[in-house]
Each structure stands twice: as structure tokens, then as C-alpha cells.
Amino acid sequence: MVTVQQPQLRHPEKAHKPDTPLLRKPDWIRAKAPTAPEVAETRKLMRDLKLNTVCEEAACPNLGECWKQRHATFMILGAVCTRACAFCNVATGKPGSLDPHEPQNVADAVGKLGLHHVVITSVDRDDLPDGGASQFVRTIEAIREASPKTTIEVLTPDFLRKPGAIEAVVKAKPDVFNHNLETVPRLYPTIRPGARYFASLQLLARVKEIDPSMFTKSGLMVGLGEDKIELMQVMDDLRAADVDFITLGQYLQPTRKHAPVARFVEPAEFEAYKTLAYAKGFLMVASSPLTRSSHHAGDDFAKLRAAREAKLAAAGE
């Protein structure tokens, strides 16, 4: 008798959930298919170096645009997450051991792609004593050694109940420390059940306590059922934590097993949020349907740095 091995489920925790409807995307949210030759070249480089990208794993709609320019966002600590967020397409389950060559392989890829600015993110690794902070540190150090002129942005997990993890990453001196709040507090139990809103907020505040000069950044998805008042409160919370940069983008449902899209937010509303966020004191705001944390991150970092210099110059007058 031949035993047929069943394919491993990408989201086993969602298999029992009923299908939710997929709303038809409006014209303003449609992205072009990734057909440029640079896309295939970048994908081959990632496979050759045994690297993961959040561009692929999270099914980012901007992959074609970014990879055509040979910009990729690296996802370290493996490709399996210990959390089961209702919005995320990254595979969930029991992760394997860390790849000791991963930091150097990321550094090699940064050099081969010629990146002036790189974003390093990761899956959640609640199974590790430090949540994977030491792998972030090693990756930062490897990039600094191989490409000293490349600026580095980290997009970290919340390091919930991982003492010393935040401090270790800040000590490694990334140029930008990003941690996404993702949504409003009311929706955490259903959208981000493994996380805690105020723990994530405190992480961002703690980064500034350790190093007031470090740029901090956070992102939100809209269209999950939040309202404008709740978004305004999150913006105020982020400013109270002295966060410099906020991103806002449309939530897109990866599969019928994920949280449904409550509504598609029109571009004009994103522009209104941008105006409000700048009025609240953020140095940099990216707000559009296709905005993602690492989308145009290099250009945005240059604008962020210029905005701080202008603010300091104005304060000195």
C-alpha cells in the first residue's frame, strides 16, 4: 500500500475556520504582476543564499516594483512563525533551529544587490530565550562589516517577555528601529491575539529611552474595522512614545481563512490621515493604499533624516 503524504498546511491553526468572503479590489489597490527579469534574478539570489524575504512570505503587493529595482526586505530567524495573527500570510507552526550562516548570507546579499538601505525583519520566535534578538545583532554586525555605508532598518517582533532583547538590538545601533502596532487596541484579541498593544507601545518608548537619537517607526493597517477616532488615539499614543515615522496602508486579505477586509479605504482618506499625522508631530508619514513598512524605505529614510535636521535647525534659530 502506498502512503500519500499530505502537504503541510501553511496555516494549520486556521484550517477549521469558515471561509470568509474576498472583496473585489478597487482599481486603486491593484498592483502590476512581477514580470521584470530583475525579479527572477533576485529570487534566484535568495534561494542560492538560502534566505527568506517578507516580500514573498507575506505576499506583498509591491514585490514586482521593489524587486525590479533590486530592493528586497530580508526575513531572518527562518520562515515559520510561532504566532498566528489573523492578518498575516507567513507560515505558522514549530520553527526549526537557527541558521548560523544566515547573518553572513544576508550581508552577502546586501552587497550583491548594492543596497544603500536595507530592512531586516523576522518571524516571531517565542521559542527562543531572547526571541531572536541575538540573530538581529549578528546580522547588523555582518552588514556593517561587509557594507559599512549601508544604512540599516530593523522591523522587530515585540520581544514579549524576553528581558534584555530590546536593549541588545538597540546597542547594535541600527539606523531605524521599527515595530508595527498593526491595528487599534480593540481589534488585538481577534487580529493580533498573541501580542499586547501596550507592550508593543512600550517597546517603542523603551528604544527612545535607551537611545534618544535612534529613529523609531511604526505601522498600521486600515480597513480591518477600526474607526477614525481609534486611529487618532493610536497616533497620539505613538507620539507620546516619541515615534518619528508612521506608515498607514490598506489591509489585504491573504486567503479566505484570514480576517476579512471590512472596507477598502479610498486614497483621499489616506491623504487626510497623512495631514493629521503630520499635524500631530510625526517627522515622516507614508500613507497610501499600497504603503507597507519597507516600501520605499531607503528614500523615506533620507527624508526622515532631512526632516530631523530641519527641525533641529529651526529649534536653534
C-alpha positions as a LaTeX table, in Angstrom:
\begin{tabular}{lrrr}
\hline
Residue & $x$ (\AA) & $y$ (\AA) & $z$ (\AA) \\
\hline
Met1 & 0.00 & 0.00 & 0.00 \\
Val2 & 1.39 & 3.39 & $-0.99$ \\
Thr3 & 1.07 & 6.14 & 1.61 \\
Val4 & 0.38 & 9.53 & 0.14 \\
Gln5 & 1.97 & 12.27 & 2.22 \\
Gln6 & $-0.39$ & 15.18 & 2.79 \\
Pro7 & 1.00 & 18.62 & 2.04 \\
Gln8 & 1.89 & 20.60 & 5.15 \\
Leu9 & $-0.64$ & 23.30 & 5.89 \\
Arg10 & 0.72 & 26.83 & 5.84 \\
His11 & $-1.79$ & 27.97 & 8.46 \\
Pro12 & $-2.89$ & 24.86 & 10.39 \\
Glu13 & $-4.48$ & 26.94 & 13.14 \\
Lys14 & $-6.87$ & 28.46 & 10.59 \\
Ala15 & $-7.88$ & 25.23 & 8.81 \\
His16 & $-11.03$ & 24.76 & 10.90 \\
Lys17 & $-12.23$ & 28.32 & 10.38 \\
Pro18 & $-15.06$ & 29.02 & 7.96 \\
Asp19 & $-14.21$ & 30.75 & 4.70 \\
Thr20 & $-14.74$ & 34.50 & 4.66 \\
Pro21 & $-15.65$ & 36.40 & 1.51 \\
Leu22 & $-12.92$ & 38.04 & $-0.54$ \\
Leu23 & $-13.98$ & 41.55 & $-1.51$ \\
Arg24 & $-13.25$ & 42.67 & $-5.04$ \\
Lys25 & $-10.30$ & 45.05 & $-5.02$ \\
Pro26 & $-10.94$ & 48.56 & $-6.33$ \\
Asp27 & $-8.83$ & 49.90 & $-9.16$ \\
Trp28 & $-6.59$ & 51.96 & $-6.89$ \\
Ile29 & $-5.33$ & 48.91 & $-4.98$ \\
Arg30 & $-4.24$ & 46.82 & $-7.96$ \\
Ala31 & $-0.51$ & 46.15 & $-8.35$ \\
Lys32 & 1.30 & 45.07 & $-11.51$ \\
Ala33 & 2.40 & 41.45 & $-11.89$ \\
Pro34 & 6.12 & 40.88 & $-11.13$ \\
Thr35 & 7.45 & 40.10 & $-14.61$ \\
Ala36 & 10.72 & 42.07 & $-14.85$ \\
Pro37 & 13.90 & 39.98 & $-15.29$ \\
Glu38 & 15.33 & 41.53 & $-12.11$ \\
Val39 & 12.56 & 39.79 & $-10.17$ \\
Ala40 & 13.74 & 36.35 & $-11.26$ \\
Glu41 & 17.36 & 37.32 & $-10.60$ \\
Thr42 & 16.56 & 38.50 & $-7.07$ \\
Arg43 & 14.55 & 35.35 & $-6.34$ \\
Lys44 & 17.45 & 33.17 & $-7.53$ \\
Leu45 & 19.89 & 35.09 & $-5.31$ \\
Met46 & 17.66 & 34.49 & $-2.28$ \\
Arg47 & 17.38 & 30.77 & $-3.00$ \\
Asp48 & 21.12 & 30.42 & $-3.65$ \\
Leu49 & 21.87 & 32.04 & $-0.27$ \\
Lys50 & 19.03 & 30.15 & 1.48 \\
Leu51 & 17.38 & 33.40 & 2.54 \\
Asn52 & 13.76 & 34.32 & 3.15 \\
Thr53 & 12.08 & 37.59 & 2.26 \\
Val54 & 8.96 & 39.09 & 3.77 \\
Cys55 & 8.16 & 40.25 & 0.23 \\
Glu56 & 7.41 & 36.63 & $-0.71$ \\
Glu57 & 6.25 & 35.16 & 2.58 \\
Ala58 & 3.77 & 37.95 & 3.33 \\
Ala59 & 2.59 & 38.14 & $-0.31$ \\
Cys60 & 3.46 & 41.83 & $-0.56$ \\
Pro61 & 1.68 & 43.59 & $-3.45$ \\
Asn62 & 4.77 & 45.73 & $-4.07$ \\
Leu63 & 7.14 & 42.82 & $-4.79$ \\
Gly64 & 7.29 & 43.48 & $-8.53$ \\
Glu65 & 8.03 & 47.18 & $-8.11$ \\
Cys66 & 10.67 & 46.71 & $-5.42$ \\
Trp67 & 12.44 & 43.69 & $-6.89$ \\
Lys68 & 12.62 & 45.35 & $-10.29$ \\
Gln69 & 14.84 & 47.88 & $-8.51$ \\
Arg70 & 16.63 & 45.01 & $-6.71$ \\
His71 & 15.25 & 46.08 & $-3.33$ \\
Ala72 & 14.32 & 43.19 & $-1.05$ \\
Thr73 & 13.34 & 43.01 & 2.62 \\
Phe74 & 15.04 & 40.14 & 4.42 \\
Met75 & 13.16 & 37.95 & 6.89 \\
Ile76 & 15.51 & 36.30 & 9.35 \\
Leu77 & 15.03 & 33.61 & 12.02 \\
Gly78 & 13.54 & 31.19 & 9.49 \\
Ala79 & 10.23 & 31.15 & 7.64 \\
Val80 & 7.91 & 29.70 & 10.30 \\
Cys81 & 6.32 & 31.95 & 12.91 \\
Thr82 & 5.25 & 30.96 & 16.41 \\
Arg83 & 2.33 & 33.42 & 16.35 \\
Ala84 & $-0.94$ & 33.08 & 14.45 \\
Cys85 & $-2.04$ & 36.61 & 13.60 \\
Ala86 & $-5.32$ & 36.78 & 11.70 \\
Phe87 & $-3.92$ & 39.13 & 9.04 \\
Cys88 & $-0.57$ & 37.55 & 8.22 \\
Asn89 & 0.36 & 35.17 & 5.40 \\
Val90 & 3.65 & 33.98 & 6.94 \\
Ala91 & 3.55 & 30.25 & 7.75 \\
Thr92 & 2.84 & 29.28 & 11.36 \\
Gly93 & 3.96 & 26.25 & 13.30 \\
Lys94 & 7.01 & 24.89 & 15.10 \\
Pro95 & 10.16 & 26.57 & 13.75 \\
Gly96 & 13.42 & 24.79 & 13.13 \\
Ser97 & 16.85 & 25.69 & 14.50 \\
Leu98 & 18.52 & 28.95 & 13.57 \\
Asp99 & 20.82 & 29.03 & 10.57 \\
Pro100 & 24.25 & 30.15 & 11.86 \\
His101 & 25.16 & 31.29 & 8.33 \\
Glu102 & 22.09 & 33.49 & 7.94 \\
Pro103 & 23.66 & 36.78 & 9.15 \\
Gln104 & 26.61 & 36.48 & 6.74 \\
Asn105 & 24.35 & 35.36 & 3.90 \\
Val106 & 22.18 & 38.44 & 4.41 \\
Ala107 & 25.31 & 40.61 & 4.35 \\
Asp108 & 26.44 & 38.91 & 1.12 \\
Ala109 & 23.05 & 39.55 & $-0.49$ \\
Val110 & 23.10 & 43.21 & 0.57 \\
Gly111 & 26.45 & 43.58 & $-1.17$ \\
Lys112 & 25.37 & 41.74 & $-4.32$ \\
Leu113 & 22.19 & 43.80 & $-4.58$ \\
Gly114 & 24.11 & 47.01 & $-3.93$ \\
Leu115 & 21.65 & 48.17 & $-1.28$ \\
His116 & 22.20 & 51.64 & 0.19 \\
His117 & 19.46 & 50.98 & 2.77 \\
Val118 & 18.29 & 47.58 & 3.95 \\
Val119 & 15.31 & 46.45 & 6.01 \\
Ile120 & 15.70 & 43.36 & 8.22 \\
Thr121 & 12.56 & 41.84 & 9.68 \\
Ser122 & 11.74 & 38.42 & 11.12 \\
Val123 & 9.13 & 35.94 & 12.15 \\
Asp124 & 8.18 & 35.82 & 15.84 \\
Arg125 & 10.31 & 33.29 & 17.71 \\
Asp126 & 8.67 & 32.88 & 21.10 \\
Asp127 & 10.53 & 29.56 & 21.40 \\
Leu128 & 13.91 & 31.28 & 21.72 \\
Pro129 & 15.12 & 32.64 & 25.08 \\
Asp130 & 15.87 & 36.06 & 23.57 \\
Gly131 & 13.16 & 35.99 & 20.90 \\
Gly132 & 15.84 & 36.05 & 18.23 \\
Ala133 & 17.45 & 39.33 & 19.31 \\
Ser134 & 20.97 & 37.90 & 19.08 \\
Gln135 & 20.39 & 36.94 & 15.42 \\
Phe136 & 19.33 & 40.53 & 14.71 \\
Val137 & 22.55 & 41.70 & 16.36 \\
Arg138 & 24.72 & 39.30 & 14.37 \\
Thr139 & 23.00 & 40.31 & 11.14 \\
Ile140 & 23.52 & 44.02 & 11.82 \\
Glu141 & 27.18 & 43.38 & 12.62 \\
Ala142 & 27.71 & 41.30 & 9.47 \\
Ile143 & 26.17 & 44.02 & 7.26 \\
Arg144 & 28.24 & 46.73 & 8.94 \\
Glu145 & 31.39 & 44.72 & 8.28 \\
Ala146 & 30.59 & 43.96 & 4.64 \\
Ser147 & 28.82 & 47.20 & 3.62 \\
Pro148 & 29.71 & 49.94 & 6.11 \\
Lys149 & 27.92 & 52.65 & 4.11 \\
Thr150 & 24.59 & 50.80 & 4.02 \\
Thr151 & 22.02 & 52.15 & 6.46 \\
Ile152 & 20.10 & 49.51 & 8.39 \\
Glu153 & 16.45 & 49.43 & 9.42 \\
Val154 & 15.15 & 46.66 & 11.66 \\
Leu155 & 11.50 & 45.69 & 11.90 \\
Thr156 & 11.39 & 43.53 & 15.01 \\
Pro157 & 8.87 & 41.34 & 16.81 \\
Asp158 & 7.55 & 42.60 & 20.15 \\
Phe159 & 10.07 & 40.52 & 22.19 \\
Leu160 & 7.25 & 39.89 & 24.65 \\
Arg161 & 8.60 & 38.52 & 27.94 \\
Lys162 & 12.17 & 38.46 & 26.57 \\
Pro163 & 14.22 & 40.55 & 29.05 \\
Gly164 & 17.21 & 42.31 & 27.54 \\
Ala165 & 16.20 & 41.67 & 23.93 \\
Ile166 & 15.27 & 45.27 & 23.08 \\
Glu167 & 18.41 & 46.57 & 24.73 \\
Ala168 & 20.62 & 44.17 & 22.77 \\
Val169 & 19.21 & 45.25 & 19.41 \\
Val170 & 19.41 & 48.96 & 20.24 \\
Lys171 & 23.03 & 48.51 & 21.36 \\
Ala172 & 23.82 & 47.13 & 17.87 \\
Lys173 & 22.95 & 50.61 & 16.52 \\
Pro174 & 20.53 & 50.11 & 13.63 \\
Asp175 & 19.69 & 53.41 & 11.94 \\
Val176 & 15.93 & 52.85 & 12.30 \\
Phe177 & 14.11 & 50.70 & 14.86 \\
Asn178 & 10.67 & 49.73 & 13.57 \\
His179 & 7.96 & 47.78 & 15.34 \\
Asn180 & 4.45 & 47.75 & 13.92 \\
Leu181 & 1.40 & 48.19 & 16.14 \\
Glu182 & $-0.58$ & 46.87 & 13.15 \\
Thr183 & $-4.07$ & 47.83 & 14.38 \\
Val184 & $-6.06$ & 49.58 & 17.10 \\
Pro185 & $-6.23$ & 48.13 & 20.64 \\
Arg186 & $-9.87$ & 47.00 & 20.34 \\
Leu187 & $-9.00$ & 44.64 & 17.49 \\
Tyr188 & $-5.96$ & 42.97 & 19.12 \\
Pro189 & $-7.87$ & 39.96 & 20.53 \\
Thr190 & $-9.04$ & 38.94 & 17.05 \\
Ile191 & $-6.34$ & 40.36 & 14.74 \\
Arg192 & $-3.16$ & 40.08 & 16.81 \\
Pro193 & $-4.10$ & 37.68 & 19.65 \\
Gly194 & $-0.55$ & 36.73 & 20.63 \\
Ala195 & 0.51 & 40.34 & 21.15 \\
Arg196 & $-0.34$ & 43.08 & 23.64 \\
Tyr197 & $-0.94$ & 46.63 & 22.45 \\
Phe198 & 0.68 & 48.41 & 25.37 \\
Ala199 & 3.68 & 46.03 & 25.37 \\
Ser200 & 4.30 & 46.97 & 21.73 \\
Leu201 & 3.88 & 50.64 & 22.54 \\
Gln202 & 6.26 & 50.31 & 25.48 \\
Leu203 & 8.87 & 48.66 & 23.22 \\
Leu204 & 8.95 & 51.79 & 21.04 \\
Ala205 & 9.14 & 54.05 & 24.07 \\
Arg206 & 11.95 & 51.92 & 25.53 \\
Val207 & 14.04 & 52.28 & 22.37 \\
Lys208 & 13.95 & 56.07 & 22.77 \\
Glu209 & 14.77 & 55.79 & 26.47 \\
Ile210 & 17.92 & 53.81 & 25.66 \\
Asp211 & 18.97 & 55.92 & 22.65 \\
Pro212 & 17.05 & 59.17 & 22.12 \\
Ser213 & 18.86 & 59.74 & 18.82 \\
Met214 & 17.65 & 56.50 & 17.23 \\
Phe215 & 14.85 & 56.88 & 14.69 \\
Thr216 & 11.73 & 54.91 & 15.61 \\
Lys217 & 8.95 & 53.85 & 13.29 \\
Ser218 & 5.64 & 52.02 & 13.44 \\
Gly219 & 2.92 & 50.97 & 11.02 \\
Leu220 & $-0.82$ & 50.42 & 10.95 \\
Met221 & $-3.17$ & 48.61 & 8.60 \\
Val222 & $-6.56$ & 50.15 & 7.92 \\
Gly223 & $-9.71$ & 48.51 & 6.63 \\
Leu224 & $-9.94$ & 45.94 & 9.43 \\
Gly225 & $-12.95$ & 47.54 & 11.12 \\
Glu226 & $-11.26$ & 50.35 & 13.04 \\
Asp227 & $-12.73$ & 53.84 & 13.10 \\
Lys228 & $-11.14$ & 57.25 & 12.69 \\
Ile229 & $-11.25$ & 58.12 & 16.40 \\
Glu230 & $-9.38$ & 54.91 & 17.25 \\
Leu231 & $-6.71$ & 55.66 & 14.63 \\
Met232 & $-6.28$ & 59.16 & 16.01 \\
Gln233 & $-5.77$ & 57.72 & 19.50 \\
Val234 & $-3.10$ & 55.31 & 18.25 \\
Met235 & $-1.32$ & 58.23 & 16.56 \\
Asp236 & $-1.40$ & 60.12 & 19.86 \\
Asp237 & $-0.04$ & 57.07 & 21.70 \\
Leu238 & 2.82 & 56.80 & 19.21 \\
Arg239 & 3.68 & 60.46 & 19.54 \\
Ala240 & 3.64 & 60.11 & 23.34 \\
Ala241 & 6.26 & 57.38 & 22.81 \\
Asp242 & 8.23 & 59.87 & 20.64 \\
Val243 & 7.90 & 57.75 & 17.49 \\
Asp244 & 9.27 & 59.61 & 14.46 \\
Phe245 & 7.73 & 57.83 & 11.48 \\
Ile246 & 4.31 & 56.27 & 10.90 \\
Thr247 & 3.13 & 54.20 & 7.94 \\
Leu248 & $-0.51$ & 53.52 & 7.07 \\
Gly249 & $-1.62$ & 51.07 & 4.38 \\
Gln250 & $-4.65$ & 49.08 & 3.30 \\
Tyr251 & $-5.10$ & 45.61 & 4.79 \\
Leu252 & $-5.36$ & 42.95 & 2.08 \\
Gln253 & $-6.77$ & 39.53 & 2.94 \\
Pro254 & $-4.26$ & 36.77 & 2.02 \\
Thr255 & $-6.77$ & 33.87 & 1.98 \\
Arg256 & $-10.38$ & 33.10 & 2.81 \\
Lys257 & $-9.22$ & 31.79 & 6.20 \\
His258 & $-7.76$ & 35.15 & 7.23 \\
Ala259 & $-9.54$ & 38.14 & 8.71 \\
Pro260 & $-11.87$ & 39.71 & 6.15 \\
Val261 & $-11.43$ & 43.19 & 4.74 \\
Ala262 & $-14.07$ & 45.38 & 6.39 \\
Arg263 & $-13.70$ & 48.07 & 3.74 \\
Phe264 & $-11.30$ & 49.48 & 1.18 \\
Val265 & $-10.14$ & 52.93 & 2.25 \\
Glu266 & $-10.07$ & 55.45 & $-0.57$ \\
Pro267 & $-6.86$ & 57.33 & $-1.47$ \\
Ala268 & $-8.34$ & 60.67 & $-0.36$ \\
Glu269 & $-8.84$ & 59.30 & 3.15 \\
Phe270 & $-5.21$ & 58.16 & 3.27 \\
Glu271 & $-4.19$ & 61.71 & 2.33 \\
Ala272 & $-6.34$ & 63.05 & 5.16 \\
Tyr273 & $-4.64$ & 60.68 & 7.61 \\
Lys274 & $-1.26$ & 61.89 & 6.36 \\
Thr275 & $-2.21$ & 65.52 & 7.03 \\
Leu276 & $-3.44$ & 64.65 & 10.52 \\
Ala277 & $-0.32$ & 62.64 & 11.33 \\
Tyr278 & 2.00 & 65.47 & 10.32 \\
Ala279 & $-0.11$ & 67.86 & 12.41 \\
Lys280 & 0.43 & 65.57 & 15.41 \\
Gly281 & 4.20 & 65.96 & 15.04 \\
Phe282 & 5.50 & 62.92 & 13.16 \\
Leu283 & 8.68 & 63.73 & 11.25 \\
Met284 & 7.74 & 61.37 & 8.41 \\
Val285 & 4.42 & 59.89 & 7.26 \\
Ala286 & 3.77 & 57.36 & 4.49 \\
Ser287 & 0.06 & 56.86 & 3.90 \\
Ser288 & $-1.49$ & 55.25 & 0.82 \\
Pro289 & $-3.38$ & 52.06 & $-0.08$ \\
Leu290 & $-0.20$ & 50.19 & $-1.06$ \\
Thr291 & 2.07 & 51.61 & 1.66 \\
Arg292 & 3.96 & 48.89 & 3.53 \\
Ser293 & 6.60 & 49.17 & 6.25 \\
Ser294 & 9.55 & 48.65 & 3.96 \\
His295 & 8.11 & 50.15 & 0.77 \\
His296 & 10.42 & 52.98 & $-0.41$ \\
Ala297 & 12.22 & 52.61 & 2.92 \\
Gly298 & 15.52 & 53.98 & 1.60 \\
Asp299 & 14.01 & 57.14 & 0.10 \\
Asp300 & 11.86 & 57.60 & 3.19 \\
Phe301 & 14.88 & 57.28 & 5.47 \\
Ala302 & 16.63 & 60.09 & 3.60 \\
Lys303 & 13.53 & 62.27 & 4.01 \\
Leu304 & 13.28 & 61.31 & 7.69 \\
Arg305 & 16.88 & 62.32 & 8.35 \\
Ala306 & 16.39 & 65.61 & 6.47 \\
Ala307 & 13.21 & 66.33 & 8.46 \\
Arg308 & 15.04 & 65.91 & 11.76 \\
Glu309 & 17.88 & 68.16 & 10.62 \\
Ala310 & 15.39 & 70.82 & 9.56 \\
Lys311 & 13.57 & 70.56 & 12.89 \\
Leu312 & 16.81 & 70.89 & 14.86 \\
Ala313 & 17.89 & 73.83 & 12.72 \\
Ala314 & 14.56 & 75.58 & 13.29 \\
Ala315 & 14.80 & 74.96 & 17.04 \\
Gly316 & 18.26 & 76.52 & 17.08 \\
Glu317 & 17.12 & 79.75 & 15.45 \\
\hline
\end{tabular}
